Amino acid sequence: MDSMHFISEDYIFLFLAQICILLSLAKLLSTLINRWGWPALVGEILCGILLGPTILGRIFPSLYAGLFPADLIQRNMLETMSWIGVLFLLLVTGFEVRLSTVWKQGKTSLTIGTVGVIIPIIVGFLAFYWLPESYRGEESNRVIFTLLLATAAAISAIPVIAKILHDIDILKSDLGLTILSAFVINDILGWLIFTLVLGFAASVSNMSDISPLRTFFEIVLFGTLCLTIGSKIVGKIAKWIKQSSLPHTATILTFITILASLCGVITQWIGIQAILGFFIAGIMAGNTEEISERTREIISQMVHAVFVPIFFVSIGLKIDFIANFDIFPVLLFTFIAIAGKFIGAWIGGYMGGMKKNEALSVGIAHIPGGAMEIIIGVLAFELGLISNTIYVAIVIAAITSSIAVGPLLAWSIKPRHYINISCYLSKKAVEINLSAETRWEAIRILTEKAVGHIKYLDKENVFSAVKKREESMGTGLELGTAVPHARIPKLEKPIIAFGRTKHGLDWDSPDGYLTRSVFLILTPEEDSGIQVQILSAIARLMTKPNIQAKIMNVTDTDEMYQILSKGLKQ
């Protein structure tokens, strides 16, 4: 009888030391990076480069060998945690994919998302097809290699752009809604194409005897069932958990983990990487009203705090970036990835009926490759489909595009002239004792105050427009603020109404706080730029020190109007 084997205390000691060092340095660097307006993943990858063979292994080889020994068991322990990170990153990415929003957005988002994938793939294929054989992996041929690079260059990163839209205060705007809706199509099409390419790669390299077309058909069938019947089942189970005596958040977390693992098992069995299963599970959970925004946010924060940093750090630990740096593929892939996605989404915006300035913003928003581009690179590298130099090029391109998108997008939406937002707030539309029990009652009351005196507008039509927009994407912000809004036909100039409720309303906000300050924003249908500026101004106002306390303590309508008017003007 064979004796049982256990992981020794030395393995556990070193593993815990690795986690402690990696997480500490990754958090420090990502915090510093964030102060410059760069995504956290840049600091996390930099941490891996500093502690990996690129820097530490080159300067202090004995220290590097002691901290990250070549022992297979020790390496696999860290590698396993890294893969848990990438699996759960795809899960929380799926949370951002709201299918109902896409259908309500209709032609515009569908056109941007579709054209924004097809054009970059065509551009990428034409550019990468001529690369020398030395850039390919051992398990690849010219067509598979080119398709992989073209797909990697075409896919955009929802987590990166969602964070940037939040940071520049336009996440809840119509422009933000259009961008996120288009990203949904981009991600789904991108991953389906990548799945098909991997299927062909497996067939060519004799890693599988399953037909790639059969694999593609099975994964499309599985995804369709999950996103239709599966979403309803997930909703019923989540509702049962909510109504039971079980601890809600903890039980939902367990349920989502089981759901993701099951989907991962099925996609792996079909012949596709388990990450696609986790992505599909995230979409199911994200499209279920019974799982609140706050619950999804808690799960996302846990994943991004522990598991995701280890994955990004491991990227730098895998390879020597200096030894494998080749300027030609780095510049080529970075240029094609950024230009291809920008041109594709820009053309898609025009075809979808957007104005010139809106199409420009949409094109810029699609350039970050971020985590999605890196994940494709990691998978292709692990399967031997790309060389070390191409792997390094993909990582550098993903970082570069993720850094560039923030300043460029902020520039594209910046007003070309000064706008005094306070002039759109009417004293008659300020209510300091909002008598509403639900968000819909609050919107109805504020609609009456905003347009009740305007004869050429039907207040029921206005209310319906705001309600429809609210159902597409909730407008609850952090710190107890909500900004319901809509673009109204025939409206001559923007209108801002404000209501305060001391008892608070459930607006399904990301931080779980009840909403006490409600800004109703109505803008002319033709002018989307002013909506973005108003939302940004309100977001800046409500994050000022002590403003929340001032608003809650006001007892006079005139005083409330003066506080809001002064704050919006500044």
Buried (B, 14 or more C-beta within 10 A) or exposed (E): EEEEEEEEEEBEEBBEEBBEBBBEBBBEBBEEBBEEEBBBBBBBBBBBBBBBBBBBBEEEEEEBEEBBEEEEEBEEBBBEBBBBBBBBBBBBBBBBBBBBBBEBBEEBBBBBBBBBBBBBBBBBBEBBBEBEEEBBBEBBBEBBBBBBBBBBBBBBBBBBBBBBBBBBBBBBBBBBBBBBBBBBBBBBBBBBBBBBBBBBBBBBBEBBEBBBEEBBEBBEEBBEEBBEEBBEEBBEBBBEBBEEEEEBBEBBBEBBBEBBBEBBEBBBEBBBBBBBBBBBBBBBBBBBEBBBBBBBBBBBEBBBEBBBBBBBBBBBBBBBBEEBBBEEBBEBBBBBBBBBBBBBBBBBBBBBEBBEBBBBBBBBBBBBBBBBBBBBBBBBBBBBBBBBBBBBBBBBBBBBBBBBBBBBBBEBBEEEEEBEBBEBBBEEBBBBEBEBEEBBBBBBBBBBBBBEEBEEBEBEBBBEBBBEBBEBBBBBBBBBBBBBBBBBEEBEEBBBBBBBBEEEBBBBBBEBBEBBBBBBBBBBEEBBBBBBBBBBBBBBBBBEEEBBEBBEEBEEBEEBBEBBBEBBEE
